[in-house]
Amino acid sequence: MKDFVQHFEKLDADRQKAAHSERLVNTFRASGQFHVADVVWCGDNNTIVSSGGGDTSVLLWDVQRGEMLRTLGRAAGSRAIACGGNGRFVASGNSNNEPDNDVRVWDASNSWAASNIAGPFPPLDGRSNSFVKFLIFNQDSTRLYAHFMNRKSEHHLVLYEVPSWKVISDFALTGQLNTQPTLSPKGQIYAYGLGSRDISVADVLSGVEKVRFRSEELRPSVLAFGHDERTIFVGGQRLYNGPHLGMAEQVVEQHSLPDGKLLRSIKTGHLEELSAIKLSPDSAFLITASGDKTIELRNAESGALITTQGDKENEIYSVDIRPDGRQFASASGGAVNIWALK
């Protein structure tokens, strides 16, 4: 066991030494004990990043001026935050225990007034029975997609009309969620991991499962669709029987759709579980992030590593790419980092 720990510590030290921050454009830090859990770009103007964290605040940042714009309020300290309507709406899972406050949406066009949206599960003991696992607006911000889980670990995907917040569709998801879910670029199909290795891809309006496939070697943790929606990237851990038994490789698999056939496997240099995977808008770059404080930028077509970026201080919890593909943001402990992509 001692040899294993020493081996991992050496690998980690070498990894941190090799990682650099030459593409780092700016770092935003909140005052106090704010802990960033998620980050998203807001709107086509590419000037505002919204971040939500463990102290349950939702913050807005102005990227061009490099400063925080406002604190919107208290919401869930989970990785459930979304921004749409060219920055008009910000949505988050709500931390309040009131039964009708499962999602909170702020409206910039109405002095950031907040609306509370009920989820699919009836309240228990006078409190909300829903936990929001995933939120996203579609590309034209006509719909808000919300993935809910209740205390019995039952899952629902609910589609809301924007800005009336009426329910368009509500259907149950099968199995136990074991990945960060993902929505296809066109907003028509939804993918999530269930069980230990299976991936389910479902139609978002009907809930009908289009395909279910298994990663034979990985324990998946993150997913991302190709922009043509013909492939899906699955990131996860693969155990191997090397000299240090129990060490895990962090791997990205690419599967074809609709059949789920494995097309290729890319071994990353990450030492800890993948926390994010993103494909750039032009499909040129593949970005992975990990709890080992590093981000890898790869050529999406060849899988070749371009650069390894390092935060040096904090784990990377999430990544989001600027809509024009010039920059990306990462959530790292108490900070939001902005990185150059091109």
Secondary structure, DSSP 8 states (H G I E B T S, - for coil): -HHHHHHHHHHHHHHHHH-B-TTEEEEEE-STT--EEEEEEESTT--EEEEEETTSEEEEEETTTTEEEEEEEE--SSS-EEEETTTTEEEEE----STT-SEEEEEGGGTTEEEEE--SS--BTTB--EEEEEEEE-TTSSEEEEEEEETT--EEEEEEETTT--EEEEEEE-S-B-S--EE-TTSSEEEEEETTTEEEEEETTT--EEEEEE-SS-EEEEEEE-TTSSEEEEEEEEE--SSSTT-EEEEEEEEETTT--EEEEEE---SS-EEEEEE-TTS-EEEEEETTSEEEEEETTT--EEEEEE-SSS---EEEE-TTSSEEEEEETTEEEEEE--
